[in-house]
């Protein structure tokens, strides 16, 4: 477990001074009657036990995601139990669960249960999968309504910072609008009962990058412990039994800023960006035809939300690669790299037409220009493993004059055509083999000639015999 040091302990002088500044500012703001309420401090300043409800998503007939041998309703229960166990060890918090077994519950029933126990916050536990099994990473969905939006954003940022440290790709803290309020029922039903709620989509069970995080009991429990730590940090809890104290300011400067956001305003970055990235262009940098690699430079930008993934096409946009994480993408801080270079592997014997698709945080994408004018990417013949494949490739090579590896060898081969190149290879592999073949052909020809001569002699002899017999009969 990570220790959480209060800033005061590390920099006593600085903090003393900044405390003075904060007090001074607070006094000025109080005097002008516009004191902003710190969202996190609402929970942090409660003079009573905080009530947390954990909602293991799905249950009963509603199984949730069923991919890759996983069953979401079972996974969420494992994570929720671990979360319950860990969070219960904190002081000043009362924890409830909407279900502890395989129970079917409507979203309204879950929110009503939370209301009945006086919930201050509801955390709904989920695992994700995407239609084309291409997405990866963790995300938190938060309510559209103020002040729940800011609370959700503060918690989401806390949790996702931790999951990012675990190596997970972060898809951000987001809202999704439905026909009447929030698209997600648990957020809508909770908000209707004045309970702030979030949906935690821990990772994608159907993607190779995320799979190792959730394919074991241990992995599912680790998510539960991370959730518990993030909730404790967000609520400013401490635990004597665990020896953890989150009551101070977080060390992370990003979270420090997040915790002082005005909860009466919707956090802009959580709102849907419905325009696709404004810029996406690529250019050729270098090609290694023999090494089957092409290096390109990618430049892209989105003015409203960070870039998140890219895919590339080698056939002019007909088919695309699996999703790649966009370099430097940080959906929490909104940062991303706007220019990067990448080296793509080109399949042997192809002339690529390269283009890129860039995706922003809300899955809107833009396609780049198409790079054309490449020659065939071919390995030098010496490296080829399969002699049959090599022969056919050399036939191709004969038509390509620009190929970089057109050494004297392959030019010779081209001149000789399929047979010529094949003969050449055999010579390389077995030394004087070709000479033996020529000898064999010569011997065979001589033998054939000898047989032919022998047959002719026999024919003549037979004809002579017959003539003599007839001649004798006449006599
Ligand atoms: Zn779910």
Boltz pocket constraint, residues with backbone or C-beta under 6 A from the ligand:
constraints:
  - pocket:
      binder: B
      contacts: [[A, 57], [A, 58], [A, 64], [A, 65], [A, 72], [A, 125], [A, 126], [A, 127]]
      max_distance: 6.0
